[in-house]
Amino acid sequence: MNYALKGLWILITTENSIKTHIIISISLIILGFVVKISTVEWALQLLAIALVLVTESLNTVIEKTANFIHPDFNKKIGNIKDISAGAVAFAMLFSIIVELIIYLPKFTD
């Protein structure tokens, strides 16, 4: 557990992408309280947030490992890092869709 908390702390304090996702996540959580989303909507929102944070964390691990193994530019390593970032893009895209499904009706009714 200590290693997991240490890793979480490192992510939160050193990775700008994680910081950005956390700020967005906190904003969505506050918005959820403001508009009083349902229990099911909370579950979907939290799953969407977790999906993005987990994929961004794994992307960070892949990028740092690739940079450690091959610090100089390498096209194959670059492709690996791009594909890893693509996984984050997938997570973000579907999370945005989930958030739109939750919040658009709240502001258009």
Secondary structure, 3 states (H helix, E strand, C coil): CHHHHHHHHHHHHHCHHHHHHHHHHHHHHHHHHHHCCCHHHHHHHHHHHHHHHHHHHHHHHHHHHHHHHCCCCCHHHHHHHHHHHHHHHHHHHHHHHHHHHHHHHHHHC
